[in-house]
Amino acid sequence: MKHKGTQTIETSRLILRQFKISDAEDMFRNWASDDEVTKYLTWPTHPDVECSKAILTDWVASYANEDKYEWCIELKETDEAIGSIGGFDIEEKTESVVIGYCISRKYWHQALLLKH
């Protein structure tokens, strides 16, 4: 499998990009602190913004690896981080990866990614 890392993808409403440590406040406020958003995720609800900052510090450092896939979902109209998309369980032999996402409850049921 040829890895390309977390590259920026842009739609008419969203920018999917690498996280920055400065996204910690948005991450905590918009999804990581919400028990309903994190209910079925592999990680627990963040107790404080410092937890979000620590995770982002690790993610930002790991972007040096071409097999790191962790996108910030940024809403263009507000420049706000509203969720994340991540690739994990990379299987080189079958050239497959599991994709997971989470998004602020405020944006649930809006078909935000599909509208042009």
N, C-alpha and C positions, 0 to 999 in steps of 0.2 A: 504494500500500500504506500502510495506517495502522499506524505502528510504536507499540508500547507498552512497549518496553524489557524489561529483566529483572525481571519481577514474581515475587513469592514464590508458590510452589505447594506445597501441603501434602497428604501422603497419611497413612495411618495409621502408616507407619514412617519416612517421609522428609520432609525439608524441602528444597525446591529454592529457593535464594535467591541474592542477590548475594554475591560473595566479599567478605571482609574481609582486610586485610593480615595480620591475626593468624591466618589460615588457612594461612600459608606452611609452618609446621612439619608440619601434617597433610598438606598437598599433597605436600611433598617425601617424607615418610615413607611415605605410603599409595599413591602412584601415580607421581609425576613422576620419582622416582629409580629406578624399576623398568624395566629394559630390555625385559622381556616385555610390560608394559603399554603402553609407548611405541613398541613395534616398528613399528606401522603408522600412527602419527600423523604430522602434518605438522611437528611440532617434535621436537627431540632430547631424550633423557633429561637431566634437570637434574643437573649435577655437584655442586651443593651447595644448601643452603636459601636462600642469598642470591640465587641464580638464580630460585627460586620466588617469593621476596619481590619481586624486580624485576618479574616478570611480573604479579603481583597488584597491584602499585602502578600499573602501566599500566591493567590491567582496571578497577580501582576508579575511577580518574580518568575512564575512558571511559564509565562508567555515566551520565554527564550526557547522553550521546547516546541518544535514543530508539531508535536502530537497533542498539544494543549488546545482544547476547543471549549471556550467559555465566553459567550457573548453577553454584553449588556444590551438590553432593549431600551433604546432612548427614544422618547417621543419628540419628534422634531419641533412641534409647535411650542413646547415648553422647555426643551433641552433637559428634560428630567429623565432619570433612570427609573423605568417602571417595571422591570423584570429581568430575567436572565434565561439563556438557553445554553445548555451544556452537553457536551459529548463525553461519554464514559464507557467503560467496558469495551475498549477497543480490541478487536480481534483481527490481528494481522493476517492469519491464515485464511479467514473468510472475507476479509476486507469489509468488515462491518463495525458499526458503532451504535450504541444505544444513545438516544437523544432524549433529554428531559428539559422541561421548562417550568418556570413559574412567573406569574405576572400579578401585579397589584389587583386586588379584588375590585377596585374602582373601574378596571378595564375588562372585567369578565363579561361575556355575552355581548360583546360589541363588534365582533368580526373585524377588529382593528387591523389585523394583518392582511385581510382580504380586500378591504376597500381601497379604491384608487383615488 
